[in-house]
Structures are given as C-alpha cells and as structure tokens.
Amino acid sequence: MISLHRLGHKLEPFRLNPDLIVTVEATPDTVLTLATGAKIVVAETPERVAKEVRAYRVDVLAAALGRRHELRRGETPHLAPVRLAAELGHAEHGASAHHIHPVDSAQA
C-alpha cells in the first residue's frame, strides 16, 4: 500500500492499493481514477504519486526475488514483515510509506 493525503481533508494519511490506480491527472489538483471508477483528489503531485507507486513495486519485486533466491538455495523461505515509514520514524524525511525489512532468521 502507498500512503497519500486527501485534498481538503485534515492532513491524515490514507492507504491505497496502487494496483487500483488507472490514471493520475493534474487538473490542477491531482486526481486519481481507480479501477472501480472512483475518483480521489489528493494533496500529492502526480510525480510524487508515481514515485510512491514505483517504490512500492520495487519493494514487492525485491521481496519476491529474495524468496526465489532462498528457494533456489534450498533455504526455508520466510515472509518479511511490512512496516510503515511512520513506525520507523522516517515520515518526516520524505521516505516512502512502505519498507520491507527482512527478519533475521535467528529472531524468527
């Protein structure tokens, strides 16, 4: 999920599955059109939305490739917990709202 802010609402983030986004338009506000037909006006720029979607997909692919590598080496794969940037204290640094952190197998 990516974290965005609705325009005109209290600056409270909401989470959105980026796979639902069909189009991102600047009219001049940023309008997301979802696969469901719903439209959402957000505070982020179209460039910021695209950056968040790219970062989300990179994280998903990296986790999938890591699991594939583990399977090929014959290790027991594990799922990495997903933690929000706000939980990690990165929210104020412009970090993406989703990071995947691998779990040390000794701690799991």
N, C-alpha and C positions, 0 to 999 in steps of 0.2 A: 504494500500500500504506500501511497505517497501522501504527504501532509500538505494541505492547502488551506487558504482562508477565504471564506465567502465575503464578497464585497458588500458593504453596507450593514454588516452584522458586527457584533462585538468581535474583536480580534481573537477569536477562538479557533484553533485549527480543527479541521475535519479530515478524515482519512478517505481516500478514494482509490479504488482498484484501477490502475492506469490502463488495463486492458479494455476498460469500458469506454475510454475516450476515443471518439471518432474524429472530431475536429477541434482545433484551438484557434479562435479568431480574436483579433483586436478590433473593436468596433466603437469607440476607442477602448472600452473596458474589455478585459479578457473574458471571453465566453467559451465555455467548454460544452460541446454537444456530445452526449453519451449515446451508446448503442441502443439504449432504451428510448431515445428521443428526448429525454430530459435535457434541459439547458441549465448550466450553473455559471453564475458570474463570480469570478474570483479576483482577489487583490493582486495575485502574482502576474507578472508579464508572461506573454506566450513563450518567450525564451526561457524563463525560469521553469515553466511547466514542462517544456521539452527537456530541460536539463534534469529535472526530477524523474521524468519517465525513463530517460537514458540511464541514469544512475540506478534506478530500480531494476531495470532489465540486466544491467551489468552484474549486479549483486545476485540476481536469480541464476544467471548463466554461470557465474563463478562458483556458486554453491553446487550446481548440477555437475559441472566439470570436476570439482573436488570429489564429489561422491563417486563419479565414474572412475576417477583415478584410484580411489580407495578400493573399489570393486575389482579393478584390474590387478591390484597388488594383493588381493585376497584378504584384505582387512574387512572387519565388520564396519559397514558404513554407519554413521550417526548423523542425525539432523542437528544442524546448528540452530540455536535459539535466535530469534529475531528480536532485536532491541531497538527502541526508538531513540533517536538522537537526543531528544529532551531528557530521557532517562540517563543518558551518558554525560549530560552536561554540555553538549555540542550545539544546542539550539541557537545560541547567540553568535556562533561563529560561522553561520551560513552553511553548516554541514547539512547533508541530505537527511531527510526524516527517517531513513531506514538504513540500517547497517547490519550486516550479518557477521557475527563474531563466532568463530569456531570454539567448540568446547574442548578443553583438554581432556583426552580420554582417561587420564588418571583421576580426574574430578568427576567424570560422568558416572 
